[in-house]
Amino acid sequence: MTAQPSLSRRAAAELVGTAGLLVVVIGSGLKAAELSRDTGVALIANSFASAIGLGLIITIFGPLSGAHLNPVVTLTSWWSRRTGGEGLGAREALVYTVAQSAGAIGGALVAEVMFGRTPGTFATQVRDGGHLLIGEVVATAGLVLLIQGLGRIGRSRLVPAAVAAYIAAAIWFTSSGSFANPAGTIGRSFSDSFTGIAPRSLPGFVGAQLIGGILGLALAALLYGTGRGAGTGAGAGYGSRFGRSAKAAPVDGASPAKAAYETVG
């Protein structure tokens, strides 16, 4: 039998995965701005690289921790467990959130160093305005609805590709650029670059993301119901069945991670 990874291993996966995501997002933004003065071209390059990187990171770390990489996704997983589905316990959710936040800051600093910049310089790009906050609500609600929806119809194995595609699109169709991740937003405040956000803008963005998470959960309940159908709990995170507190391993000796991810790719 293959036991579920320990909480420490899952937390490490969340930390490294989120750090990697920030390296991809910030690093591709720095490279794009370095190669082109055209903001549109830079955004195309940044969104393309971010989507590919996110999909790969979810695929790699999903079997370990569920690859939440995002406190909103973790909180929806915790809520799913509270309402009778599969997901994380309160202690696990707290550990995940701390790991994600630390990883995001660390990834931002690594990206800065990698491009020969001084690490620890806060972003100066102010992102204020109600229209931007609405954009974050929409972006985060859509992300949560997508993950919850795929889980509740039993198609969690599509999450890596689907989430990557959604983020690539949302970067363009939302006014805010679809940060949709409190940890990632905090990390991006440590990079005064194309993808950065000034610390003064953090409260509004993080608050909007939390509201978006609640809205996404409400929409999922409205559209798919609250009962535990096939795959209901798996939509609470990026393959969150790997992040829940399992009471037993599969009787056939196969890892649950392998079972759900073997067809991805």
C-alpha positions, 0 to 999 in steps of 0.5 A: 500500500502507498500511504499519503505523503506526510504533511511536511512533504505536502507543505514542502511541495506547496512551498517549492511549487508556489516558488516555481510559479512565481519564478515563472511569472516574474521571470517571464515578465522580466525577460519579455520586458527585456526583449520588447518595448511593446507592452502587448507583445510582453503580455503575450509572452508572459501569459503564454509562459505563465500558463505553460509553467502553471500547468506543468507545476500542477502536473508535477506537484499534484500527486504530492499535495494537490498543487493548490499553490494558492490560499484561496484554493486551499480555503475552498478545499477546507470548506469542502471538507467542512460541508461533507466533501473531501479536502483539508483539515484546518491545521493542514490548510494553515500549513499550506497557506504559510508554505504558499506565502513563503514560497511566493516570496522566495520565488520572487526573490529568486527571479530577481537575483536570476536577472541580476536585480537587487532582491527585496525591492518592493514594487512601485506599480500601484494597481488601484481602482474599483474596476481592477478589484472587480476584475480580481473578483471575476478572475478568482471566482472563475478559477474556483468555479472551474476547479470545483466544477471539474471535481464535481463532475468527476474530471479532476484529471483535466485540472492541470490543462484547464487551469493553465488555459483559464489563467492564460485567458483571464490574464487578457479578459480581466481588467486586473490581469488575473492575479487570482492568488493571495500568496502570488500577489504578496510575492509579486509585491517583492518585484518592481517589474512588469508583473509587480504590484505595490504593497499599498495595493495588496489589501484591495487585491487580496480582499477581492480574491477572497470575495471571488473565492466565496462567489466561486463556491456559491456558484459551484453549489448553485450549478452542481449542488452541494451533495457528494456525487462522483468526484465532488470533493476532488474539485476543492483544489488542484487534485485535492484528493491528494491533500485530504486527510486519508484514513486508508490507502487503496486496497489494490496497492496503487497510489491515488495520485497515480490513479488520477494523474496517469492519464494527464499529459 
